Amino acid sequence: MSQENGLYIYCIISSPKAVSFGDIGIGGRCDEVRTIAWEDIHAVVSQAPLTKYDTSRENIMAHEFVIETVMKDYAVLPLRFATVMNDESDVRHLLKAKYEKCVEELERVEGKVELGVKAIAKKDVVFEEILLKNDDIRTLKEKIQDIPYEKTYYDRLAIGKMVENALEDEKKKYQKIILETLEPVSLEMKENKNFGDRMIVNASFLVDKEEEGQFDDRVNELGEKYGDKIIFKYVGGIPPYSFVNFSL
């Protein structure tokens, strides 16, 4: 028995006419990605089964590929993964209901891109720097180095806690430097959750396309200045996923 089809919605755009983006729909069936409109606001859709979509790498990449393809020519409002509606009538009804919000949000992201920056401490280098700068940690470490391991349990716990606190202080120092360098050349900034004890910054920036080169330069300057201590991971020119809180 074949599955019933609905319409998978990727994003919202503004266009004076209907658009087709080719046979790149989610699900590996090569469904056409096209638009359904209410006035000049269009939902970018493809036919797709009315089913629950697994958050597999393949599905997420297919979803994002469509949005990034559309973004080459249009400002986009990305929709949440696995937004599926029954038919064209439902899509038009919701576009009509959300028309003013769509116009407002599309104007806000027009000519802008999201840039992502992660900064991760090089553990050995930062720990060595902490030991060089912190007399208390260094003194205690030297004090116990010739004492049998089993007799230094509480001292080692104390050193671990001191290093942990010192690492947090170092991370906050570098976080402040990084964000104060990048935020002035962005329009909006969102700090995301850090993962692991070495991550210093995990942030997204909404940047005017005309300022993207300046933002790139600042990331490169940070890398040149602090690259011996910090690994910078930079993702540029993606749809404004972090700055659009829009749902149909």
C-alpha positions in Angstrom: 0.0 0.0 0.0 1.5 3.3 -1.1 1.9 6.1 1.4 -0.3 9.2 1.2 1.6 12.3 0.0 1.5 15.7 1.5 3.7 18.8 1.0 7.0 19.2 2.7 7.8 22.9 3.3 11.4 24.0 3.5 11.2 27.8 3.7 9.4 31.0 2.8 10.4 33.5 0.1 9.1 36.6 -1.6 8.8 36.4 -5.4 6.6 38.1 -8.1 6.0 34.7 -9.8 6.1 30.9 -9.2 9.5 29.3 -9.1 10.9 25.8 -9.6 14.2 24.8 -8.1 14.5 21.4 -9.7 14.1 17.8 -8.7 15.9 18.0 -5.3 13.2 17.2 -2.8 13.8 15.3 0.4 13.4 11.6 0.6 15.5 10.4 -2.3 12.6 10.4 -4.8 13.8 13.4 -6.8 10.5 15.3 -6.3 10.3 18.8 -7.8 10.9 21.6 -5.4 8.6 24.5 -6.3 6.6 27.3 -4.8 3.0 27.8 -3.6 2.0 31.4 -3.2 -0.3 33.8 -1.4 0.1 37.1 -3.2 3.9 37.6 -3.3 4.8 35.3 -0.4 5.7 31.8 -1.4 6.2 28.5 0.4 9.0 26.4 -1.1 7.7 22.8 -1.1 7.9 19.4 -2.6 5.6 16.4 -2.6 6.6 14.0 0.2 5.0 11.2 2.2 2.8 12.2 5.2 5.0 10.4 7.7 7.4 11.0 10.6 10.8 12.0 9.3 13.8 10.6 11.1 16.5 13.2 12.0 19.1 11.2 10.0 22.1 12.9 8.5 20.7 12.2 5.0 17.3 13.9 5.8 18.9 16.9 7.5 21.3 17.4 4.7 18.5 17.2 2.1 16.4 19.7 4.0 19.3 22.1 4.3 20.5 21.6 0.7 17.1 22.8 -0.6 17.2 25.9 1.6 20.8 26.7 0.7 19.9 26.3 -3.0 17.0 28.7 -2.7 19.1 31.2 -0.7 21.4 31.7 -3.7 18.7 33.9 -5.3 16.3 34.8 -2.5 16.1 35.9 1.1 14.7 32.9 3.0 12.8 32.1 6.2 13.9 28.6 7.0 11.3 26.4 8.5 11.7 23.7 11.1 12.8 20.3 9.8 9.9 18.0 8.9 7.2 20.7 8.4 4.6 18.8 6.4 1.1 19.9 5.4 -1.7 18.1 3.7 -2.3 20.0 0.5 -1.9 23.3 -1.4 -5.1 24.7 0.1 -3.7 24.3 3.7 -0.4 25.9 2.6 -2.2 29.0 1.1 -4.5 29.3 4.1 -1.5 29.5 6.4 0.5 31.9 4.2 -2.6 34.1 4.2 -2.8 34.0 8.0 0.9 34.6 8.4 1.3 37.1 5.5 2.3 40.2 7.5 4.7 38.3 9.7 6.3 36.7 6.6 6.8 40.2 5.0 8.2 41.6 8.2 10.7 38.7 8.8 11.8 38.6 5.1 12.6 42.3 5.2 14.6 41.7 8.4 16.8 39.0 6.8 17.1 40.5 3.3 20.7 40.8 2.2 22.0 39.0 5.4 23.7 35.7 6.1 24.4 33.7 9.2 28.1 33.1 10.2 29.1 30.6 12.9 32.2 30.7 15.0 33.5 28.1 17.4 36.6 28.6 19.5 38.2 25.6 21.2 41.1 25.8 23.6 44.2 23.7 22.8 44.2 21.8 26.1 47.9 21.2 26.6 48.9 24.7 25.6 46.3 26.4 27.8 47.1 24.1 30.8 50.8 24.9 30.4 50.0 28.6 30.3 47.9 28.2 33.5 50.8 26.5 35.3 53.2 29.2 34.3 51.0 32.0 35.5 49.6 30.4 38.6 52.2 30.2 41.5 49.8 28.3 43.8 49.2 25.5 41.4 52.8 25.2 40.3 54.1 25.2 44.0 51.6 22.5 45.1 52.4 20.4 42.0 56.2 20.6 42.7 55.6 19.8 46.4 53.9 16.5 45.7 55.8 15.3 42.7 58.2 13.1 44.7 55.6 11.9 47.2 54.1 8.4 46.6 50.9 8.7 44.5 48.6 7.1 47.1 49.6 9.7 49.7 48.7 12.7 47.5 45.0 12.0 46.7 43.6 15.2 48.4 46.4 17.4 47.0 45.7 16.1 43.5 42.0 16.9 44.0 42.9 20.4 45.1 45.2 20.9 42.1 42.4 19.6 39.8 39.9 22.1 41.2 42.4 24.9 41.0 43.2 24.1 37.4 39.5 23.9 36.6 38.8 27.3 38.1 41.8 28.8 36.3 40.7 27.3 33.0 37.3 28.9 33.4 38.9 32.2 34.0 41.1 31.8 30.9 38.0 30.8 28.8 36.1 33.9 30.0 39.0 36.2 29.2 39.3 34.8 25.6 35.5 34.7 25.2 35.3 38.4 25.9 38.1 39.2 23.5 36.5 37.1 20.7 33.0 38.4 21.1 34.1 42.0 21.4 36.1 41.6 18.2 33.2 40.1 16.2 30.0 41.6 17.5 30.6 45.1 16.2 30.6 43.9 12.6 27.4 41.9 13.0 23.8 42.9 13.3 22.8 40.3 15.8 24.6 37.7 17.8 23.4 34.5 19.5 25.5 32.5 21.9 24.9 28.8 21.6 25.5 26.0 24.2 29.2 25.1 24.6 30.1 21.4 24.4 33.0 20.0 26.4 35.4 21.8 28.9 37.6 23.2 26.1 35.0 25.2 24.1 35.3 28.9 24.6 32.8 30.3 22.1 30.0 28.8 20.2 28.2 31.7 18.6 26.1 32.6 15.5 26.2 36.1 13.9 23.7 37.7 11.6 25.8 39.8 9.1 25.0 42.0 6.2 26.4 40.4 3.1 28.4 43.6 2.3 30.1 43.3 5.7 31.0 39.6 5.3 34.5 40.3 4.1 35.2 42.5 7.1 33.9 39.8 9.4 36.1 37.2 7.7 39.1 39.5 8.2 38.4 39.8 12.0 38.1 36.0 12.3 41.4 35.6 10.5 43.0 38.3 12.8 41.9 36.3 15.8 43.3 33.1 14.3 46.7 34.8 13.6 46.8 36.3 17.1 45.6 33.3 19.2 46.0 30.3 16.9 48.8 28.9 19.1 46.3 28.5 21.9 42.9 28.3 20.2 41.4 26.4 17.3 38.9 28.5 15.4 36.1 26.8 13.4 34.3 29.1 11.1 31.2 28.4 9.0 30.1 31.2 6.6 27.2 32.2 4.4 24.4 29.9 5.7 20.7 30.7 5.9 19.7 32.5 9.1 18.6 29.4 11.0 19.5 30.9 14.4 17.8 34.2 13.8 14.4 33.2 12.4 11.9 31.9 14.9 9.2 31.3 12.4 6.8 28.4 12.3 3.7 27.7 10.3 
